[in-house]
Amino acid sequence: MAQAIHPVSGRVVAPVMSAAGADWLERSERESEENPAKAIHALQIKPGMTVCDLGAGSGYYTVRMARLVGPTGKVFAVDIQPRMLELLERRLKSAGINNVIPVLGTEDDPKLPPKSQDLILLVDVYHEFARPQLMLRRMREALKDDGRLVLLEFRKEDASVPIRLEHKMSIAEVKMELEPEGFRVDKVLDLLPWQHIFICKKKD
Ligand SMILES: C[S@@+](CC[C@H](N)C(=O)[O-])C[C@H]1O[C@@H](n2cnc3c(N)ncnc32)[C@H](O)[C@@H]1O
């Protein structure tokens, strides 16, 4: 099949990571490669918030978010692969977590309620979107007016990050793709070993 190209940036869109490879998301080296504790701390998730782990996979970040929002908050965990949601639900059950709402999305719609989210987090996900422009429009509708869209993406500018090129994104690409869809990149945090953290807000 021909590779999809983003019409604005010219970026090659990566294929969706199959649930058959979900073990890779749980590899122990992830702690040192991605420092998830540091990443999640930077997001300032507070008790009572409504947040979304979009492209949640097997729930590596979902469980961390669920603990931070606590019993008065909730986490929508969206994925397009039913098998990923099964793995996620198994994990939630064994961890005794009950403030997560699993959602089966589609490649152009995360199926989130309008103006409901304080934060939508995409960890190693945006570069896989088959319909990135439509997903951005739907995510914009789902965010509260002061909500944040956060992307974690492997740094394309850094050749020493050992990840295939189509699974990386540069700051220029993210700006080029998000700005026409009504977002501004508010901050780029470079405190993780391999990834940029993009904090994006709705344009006024
Ligand atoms: C590389 S995995 C990352 C999983 C998880 N965020 C993590 O860090 O462990 C990417 C995930 O995004 C999901 N995905 C791809 N396109 C999607 C879309 N349009 N909506 C929701 N999920 C999507 C895939 O099914 C896959 O589970």
PDBQT file of the ligand as one rigid body, heavy atoms in Angstrom, charges set to zero:
ROOT
HETATM    1  C1  LIG A 301       2.646   3.389  19.647  1.00  0.00    +0.000 C 
HETATM    2  S1  LIG A 301       1.086   3.057  20.403  1.00  0.00    +0.000 S 
HETATM    3  C2  LIG A 301       1.206   4.055  21.885  1.00  0.00    +0.000 C 
HETATM    4  C3  LIG A 301       0.282   3.587  22.986  1.00  0.00    +0.000 C 
HETATM    5  C4  LIG A 301       0.320   4.384  24.287  1.00  0.00    +0.000 C 
HETATM    6  N1  LIG A 301       0.047   5.793  24.058  1.00  0.00    +0.000 N 
HETATM    7  C5  LIG A 301       1.634   4.250  24.985  1.00  0.00    +0.000 C 
HETATM    8  O1  LIG A 301       2.413   5.215  25.004  1.00  0.00    +0.000 OA
HETATM    9  O2  LIG A 301       1.892   3.175  25.554  1.00  0.00    +0.000 OA
HETATM   10  C6  LIG A 301      -0.064   4.004  19.405  1.00  0.00    +0.000 C 
HETATM   11  C7  LIG A 301      -1.527   3.687  19.694  1.00  0.00    +0.000 C 
HETATM   12  O3  LIG A 301      -2.342   4.680  19.019  1.00  0.00    +0.000 OA
HETATM   13  C8  LIG A 301      -3.508   4.041  18.538  1.00  0.00    +0.000 C 
HETATM   14  N2  LIG A 301      -4.099   4.877  17.474  1.00  0.00    +0.000 N 
HETATM   15  C9  LIG A 301      -3.642   5.118  16.214  1.00  0.00    +0.000 A 
HETATM   16  N3  LIG A 301      -4.487   5.942  15.553  1.00  0.00    +0.000 NA
HETATM   17  C10 LIG A 301      -5.486   6.237  16.400  1.00  0.00    +0.000 A 
HETATM   18  C11 LIG A 301      -6.664   7.051  16.319  1.00  0.00    +0.000 A 
HETATM   19  N4  LIG A 301      -6.992   7.737  15.209  1.00  0.00    +0.000 N 
HETATM   20  N5  LIG A 301      -7.469   7.125  17.405  1.00  0.00    +0.000 NA
HETATM   21  C12 LIG A 301      -7.167   6.453  18.532  1.00  0.00    +0.000 A 
HETATM   22  N6  LIG A 301      -6.071   5.665  18.682  1.00  0.00    +0.000 NA
HETATM   23  C13 LIG A 301      -5.246   5.564  17.627  1.00  0.00    +0.000 A 
HETATM   24  C14 LIG A 301      -3.013   2.688  18.085  1.00  0.00    +0.000 C 
HETATM   25  O4  LIG A 301      -4.074   1.752  17.970  1.00  0.00    +0.000 OA
HETATM   26  C15 LIG A 301      -2.010   2.347  19.207  1.00  0.00    +0.000 C 
HETATM   27  O5  LIG A 301      -2.634   1.650  20.258  1.00  0.00    +0.000 OA
ENDROOT
TORSDOF 0
